[in-house]
Amino acid sequence: MIKHVVMFKLQDPTDENTKAAKELILAMDGKIEGLLTLEVGTNVVQSDRAYDLVLISTHTSLDDLKVYATHPLHIPVVEHMRKVCSSIVSVDYEI
């Protein structure tokens, strides 16, 4: 299995923008085959190095992660997050 972790630093991290981004990401939950779990958390400790949101997902395999990355439900989420974020970082690892 593969764990996929993405952190987002919003350009304008208001409560409204954070909530909208979280809801957009969570709208994919249960709709993409091979996406076993999807969790989105908001940062609770503010600092200069902190990010605003984190996405943590579990995929059955590296191939399923690749399917997720190009899935029609995922592409608009990626496009939106690239527009509203000043920084996005990710890591993928086997579990």
C-alpha positions in Angstrom: 0.0 0.0 0.0 1.0 3.6 -0.6 0.5 6.6 1.7 0.2 9.9 -0.1 0.8 13.1 2.0 0.3 16.6 0.6 0.7 19.9 2.5 -0.9 23.1 1.2 0.0 26.7 2.1 -2.9 28.9 1.0 -2.2 32.4 -0.4 -5.1 33.7 1.7 -5.7 31.3 4.6 -9.0 32.7 5.9 -11.4 30.2 7.6 -13.7 30.4 4.5 -10.9 29.6 2.0 -9.6 26.8 4.2 -13.0 25.3 4.6 -13.7 25.5 0.9 -10.4 23.8 0.0 -11.0 21.1 2.5 -14.5 20.4 1.2 -13.3 20.3 -2.4 -10.7 17.7 -1.5 -13.0 15.6 0.6 -15.5 15.5 -2.3 -13.3 12.8 -3.9 -13.7 10.5 -1.0 -15.2 7.1 -1.9 -15.3 8.0 -5.6 -12.0 6.9 -6.9 -11.1 3.2 -7.1 -7.9 2.3 -5.3 -8.3 5.3 -3.0 -8.8 3.5 0.3 -8.7 6.4 2.8 -8.8 10.2 2.5 -8.3 12.6 5.4 -7.8 16.4 5.3 -6.6 18.3 8.4 -6.3 21.9 9.1 -3.3 23.3 11.0 -3.9 24.3 14.6 -0.4 25.6 15.5 0.6 28.8 13.6 4.2 29.5 12.7 6.2 30.8 9.7 7.0 27.3 8.5 3.5 25.9 9.0 1.2 24.8 6.2 -2.5 25.4 6.3 -3.9 22.0 5.2 -2.7 18.4 4.9 -4.2 15.7 2.7 -3.4 12.1 3.8 -4.6 9.3 1.6 -4.0 5.6 1.3 -3.9 3.8 -2.0 -3.8 0.0 -2.7 -0.7 0.3 -4.9 1.6 2.6 -6.7 -0.4 2.0 -9.9 -3.5 3.0 -8.1 -1.8 6.2 -6.9 -1.0 6.9 -10.6 -4.6 6.3 -11.5 -5.7 8.8 -8.8 -3.2 11.4 -10.0 -4.8 11.4 -13.5 -8.4 10.8 -12.4 -11.1 13.2 -13.8 -12.3 14.0 -10.3 -8.7 14.7 -9.1 -7.5 17.0 -11.9 -9.9 19.9 -11.1 -8.8 19.7 -7.4 -5.2 19.9 -8.4 -5.9 22.9 -10.7 -7.8 24.7 -8.0 -5.2 24.1 -5.3 -2.4 25.3 -7.6 -4.3 28.6 -8.1 -5.0 29.2 -4.4 -1.7 28.0 -2.9 1.6 29.7 -2.6 3.3 26.3 -1.9 2.4 22.7 -2.2 4.7 19.8 -1.0 4.2 16.1 -1.0 5.7 12.8 -0.1 4.6 9.2 -1.0 5.8 6.1 0.8 5.1 2.4 1.1 3.4 1.1 4.2 
